[in-house]
Amino acid sequence: MMTGRRSSRIASAALLSLSLTAAPVLTAVPALASEGSSPSTSTSPSATPPARMSTVGGERLGRPGTQVELGSDAPVLPKDITARSWIVADAESGEVLAAHNAHWRLAPASTLKMLFADTLLPKFNRDEEHKVEPSDLAGIGSGSSMVGVKEDETYTVHDLWLGVFLRSGNDAVHVLAAMNGGIEQTVKDMNEHAEELQALDTNVVSPDGYDAKGQVSSAYDLTLFARSGLQKKDFREYCSTVRAQFPGETEKKKGKTTRKSFEIQNTNRLLTGDLDVDAYQGIAGVKNGNTTNAGATFTGVAERNGKVLLVTVMNPEKDEHNEVYKETSRLLDWGFKAADKVEPVGELVPPKGAVIEASPGASAAPSPSVSGADGRPAAALVHGGSSGIGTALAIAAGVLVLLGGAVFLVHRRWPLPELMRRRR
């Protein structure tokens, strides 16, 4: 039966709900009623999914295993998905179409940089310049991915963000963190922002996602980070840029000072393609990662025929080249086919501070909170009015550096009011 979903859609349409708070109606979600058990609160990744996990976003999302509610004509899920945890969600409505161990707290690798960017992007003007001090690059983990930031060279904030998103540069992350008051302050800011986003599975220890004791997140939380980040124009620009120029070292020859740039390319293979994986039709970001503890992780957003999906995949067990992208592609393909044929199994919750109107003309109030499975607050969705976030702005030509002259258009619905969509 799809009655509940249809009712939600009718209510949303009647309220012209195209904003963050306009997701289909959910009441407060109770914790799992299981006597003698308690939710996992450990900040160390477990070998197997806990019997009880957070129920933020819905009771079924707290259960281990695959959660999906197929309609009579819905396609079955792909059989060859080996990831320890994954989620498929409608980026605009927030409906979770299917999930597997969605709240399993695992090492996130560089997908954590989505939270880093969502936290710090508003703090600096993109044209601001910074001369790199030796202390800015202290403490970068051995074997880290680097973009090539050099001591005593000056970079714009725009340069550094390109390094973060395209090359997953931990050196660029450390410089931006230094500009923000240091690693400790940045970790504090990220953890506070994660809590505001209701990403209660996340504990940040290192802002670049480098393996660190106690550093965990979940497929659910990473999807929240992507959804929040994609509200920001700069975030959308950087995460969908395929290649760009990055400043090199200053050279002095024959009394002349020159500084050449070099090309960097995005390491997101669904944007660029690779020998064994094609660029995904409609892809517009978001972020990949890979470390020893985390394995391969990835969150991607894509659009087809007016539908925008977010998929997060964490640590495929199948040990094949680019497997995380292959499994993401299969889940995206399924999601686009199944989107109108499944009953949602949960919801991407709004931030704690989201303003919600009970009905047209009613006074606005903060979204209510209840306790999640781990005892921390978890927002519950109610009937929403439009907050005006869905208003689209014009995009200046040439903002992105794109593969093959691909054309991107303005998308006018939340949460991507300016989503650049690739035409094939």
N, C-alpha and C positions, 0 to 999 in steps of 0.2 A: 504493500500500500504506500502511496506517495502523498496522501492527503495532507499530512503535516507540512511537508515541504511546499506544496502548492499554496497552502494558506499563508505561509511565511512570505512567499513571493508576491502574493496579492497584496498583503499588508505593506511590503516594501515598495511596491509600485505605487500604491495609493499615497504614500508619503513622499514620493520622489526621492527615495533614499539612495543616494549615490556616494555617500560619505563614509567615513570610518565607523560611525556609530550606527550605520544602517544595515547591519547584518541581520539575517533571519532570526526570529525570536527564540531565545533560550531562557529558561528559568534557572535559578540557582542550582548548581549541580552538586548533589551530595557526594561525600566520599564513599568509596566502596564499603559495603557492609559485610565485612569478613571477620568474624570473631577470632581473636587470638593472633591476628596479623597486624602488622603496621607497615606503612609505606617506607620505601627505601629513602633514607636521608643521607646516605654516604656520599662523600665527594670523591670517592674512588670508583672508577668504572668496574662493574661486576662482570664475571665471566658469562653469566646467563641473565636474561631479563628478570627483575624482581617479580614476585607474584602480585605485588601491589605497587603501582606507581602513581604519580600525580594524576588527578582527574581534572585538572585545569582544561577547559574546553569541552568536557564531556566525560561521563562515566566510562564509556567504552574505550576511550583513549588511555585509560589507566590499566587496561588489561594487557597481559602479554599475548603475543601472537598477532595474526592478521585480523583486522577489523574491516568489514565491508558489508554492505546491505544491497545486494544486487536486485534490480527490478527484473521483471519477467523477460525483457528483451535486452538486458544489459550484457555487454561482453564480459567474459571471465577475466580475472586478473592474469597477467603474464605468468607462465609457469617457471621461468628461469630468472627469478629475482632472488639473489642470494644475500642481499644486504642485511646486516644485523638489525637495522632500523630504517624506516622510510615513511614518508607521508606524501599524499597527493591532496592538494587543496585548491579551491577556487579563490584566486587572489582578491577578487572584488567582494564577493559575498562573505568570504571567510569560511564557507562550508568545507569540512574535511570529507573528501569523497571516499578515501580509503587510507588505512595506516597499518603499520606493523611495528609494534613496540615503540610507539610514538614518543613516549616519555622516558625511555631508557637513557640513563645518564652515561654518556660515553665521551671519550676524548674527541674534541671537535676539529683539531688541526686548524688550518688557515681560514676555514669558514667562519671562525670567530672574528675575523677581521670585518665581517659585516656589522657586528655590534660595535667594534672599534670605530668604524666609519660613521655609523649612525649616531654615535655618542659625540665624536669630535668634529665632524664636518661643519656644524653650525658655529664653531668657536673661532674659526679663522677665515679671513678673506682670502680668496684663491690667489690674489695677486701679491699677498704679503710675502716678503723675502726673509730668508733665514740663513745665516752663515753657520755651517756645521762645526761644532766643537768636538774635540776628541771624546769628551764625556757623553755626548749625545749617542755615540755608537757603542758605548760600553755595555757589556752583558748580553750581547747577541749570541744566541745558542749556536753551538757547533753544527755545521751542516745546514744552516738556515738558508732559505731562498733569499736572494739579494737582487736589488735592481742596479746597484753600482754607485751608491751615494759615497762621496769622498769627504774626508776631513778638510776644513778650511775652504771649501767651495760653498757658493751661495746658490740656493734653490728657492723657487717659489713654492707656495703651498700647493698650487696646481701640479707642479712637477712631482711633488712628493706623493700626492694622491694617485697620480698615474702609476707611480712605482708600486704603491700598495695594491691597487686593483689589477693591473696588468701582469706584473711580475711577482705579486705576493711578497714584495720586498720587506723583510723584517728590518732592514736598515732604515727604510723610509718610515716604518711604523715607529721605530725608536726615536727618530728625529722629531716626528710629530708629537710623540709622547713627551719628549723633553720640552717642546714648546708649550705643552699643556701643564707643565709643572713637574714632570718626571713620571717614571713608571708607576710608583706607588699611588700617586694621585690619579693617574689614568685608570689603573685597575679599580680604584675606588669609584671613579665616575662610571666606569662600565658596569660594575656590579649594581650600582644604584639605578642606572638606566635599564638594566635587565629586569630588575624588580618592578620598575614603573611599567614596563611592557608586559608584565605578568609572566616573564620567562623565568619561572621559579626552579627549573632544573639546572640552571646555569651557575657555575662558580668560576670567575675569572681569576687566574693567577698570573698569566703572562699575556699582555695585550695583543701579541702577534699570533697567538694560537700555538706557539711552540710547546711541545710536551712538557708538562709540569705537574708535579704531584698535587692532586686535588682539583685539577682543572677539568671540568666537565660541562657538557651541554646536552641537548637532545635534538632529534629531528624536529620536534614540535617547536622548540625554542628558536632553532636556526631559521625556521620558516617565519616565525614572528619577527626576527631581526630583519630578514629580507623584506617582508611586507612593510615594516616601518621605514626602513631605509629607502625603499622605492617611492616614498612620498616626497623625497628630496630630489630636486632637479639635478644637482651635482652628482648625487649617488647614482641616479639613472644614467647620467652621461658616462661616468667613469666605469661602471660595471658593464656597459655595453660597448665600450671602445675596443676595437680589435687591435689596432696598432697605433703607435705614437712615437714622437721623438723625445729622447731624454738627454739632459745636458751631460756632457762628458767632463773630463778634467781640463783645467786651464793649462795651456802650453805657451812657453815663451821661446821664441826663435828669432834670432837676429834683431833683438830689441822690440819685437812685436808680440803682443799678447793675443792669443786666439783661444776660443773655446768651441769645439765642435760638439755636435750631438750625435747620438746613435739611436737606432730604431729598437724599440721594444714591442713585443707582441703578447697579447693576452694568452695566459696559460689555460683558459677555459676552452676545452676542445669542442664544446657544442657551439661556440662562437666561431672558432677558427677552422675547425675540421682537423683531421689527422689521417694518417695512412689507413687506419682501420675504423674510423668513425667520421661520419659526415657532419658538417655544420647543420644544426637542427632548424628546420623550417619554423620561423616565428620566434626564435630565441632572442632574448633581450638582456642577458646576464644570468646568474648573479655572481657566485664565488665558489671556487674549488679549494681543496686542501689535501695534504698528504703528509703524515708523519708516521714514525714507527709505531707509536701507541694507538693512533687513531685509524691507521690505514688510510684509504682514500675516502674523502667526504666531498659532497657537492650539493649546492642549492641552485636551482635554475628557475627562471620565469620565462614563459613563452605564451604567445597569443596566436589563436587561429579562429577565424570566422566570428570574431567578437568575444570569444571566450579567453580569459587569462588564467593560467594555472601556475601554481608554485609546486615544485617537487623538491624534496630533500632526500638524499640517499647517504647513509653512513655505513662505511666499511663492508663492501661486498666480500663474501667469503671466496667467491670464485676468483682465482688468481690469474687474470688475463689482462693484457694491456688495455688501458682505457675502460675497464669494466664498469667503473662508477658512472661514466657517461653513457655507456650502452644500456645500463639498467635504468638510468634516468630517462633516456629516450623512450624505452619501452613503457615506462610508467606514464610519461606524458602522452604517448600515443593512446594508451588505454584511457587516460583521463579525458581527452578530447572526445573520444567515442562514447564514454560512459557518463559524461557530465550530467545529462538530463534524464538518465535512466537508473540512477542509484539514489537511495535514501542516505543523506549525510550521517556519518557516525560521530561527528563532533564539530567543533567550531574553533576558529582562530579568534581568541578573545581580544578585545580592545585594550589599550593602556589603562591603568588605574585612573588616570586623570581625565579620561575621555568624557566630554560633556554630552549628556543624553537628554533628549526631550521626551517626556512621557507621551505627549500627543501634540498635534499642531496647536500652537498658541499657548501651550503650557510653559511654565517657567522651567529653565534648564537646571539640571542637577547632575552632580558627578555620578558615574556609574557605580552601582552598589557592589559590595565585596562580600564574599563568603570565604570559608576556609577551604584550601585545596587539600589534597591527600596528605601533604606533608605539614599541614597546620598553618601554612602561610596564606596570606590573602589571595583570593582568586576572583577576578571580576566576573559578574554574570551579565549577560546581554538581556536587554529589554527592548520594547518597541522604540525605534529610533527615528528622529527627524533628521533632515539634512543639515550638516554644519557648514556647507558651502565649500568643502575641500575639493569637491569634484570639478570646480571651475578650471577649464583648461587655459593655458597660456601659449602664445605662439612660440615656436622653437626657431631660433636663428639658424639659417642654412649653414652647413659645414661645422656644426657643433661636434659631431663625432667623426672619428677616423674609421671608415668602414671597409669591409672586404668587398672588392669587385663592384664598387659603386652602388651597392644595395640601397634601396630607398626606405627610409623610415618615416612613418606618419604619426600624427597626433592621435592619441587614444583618449577619450573624454570621460571615462568612467573610473571611479575609485577602484583600487588604490593607485592607478597609474594614469593620472590625468594628462600626462604628456608622454605616455609610453611610445617609444620608437619601435615600430613594427616593421619587420623585414618582409618585403614582397618577393615571392618566387615566381 
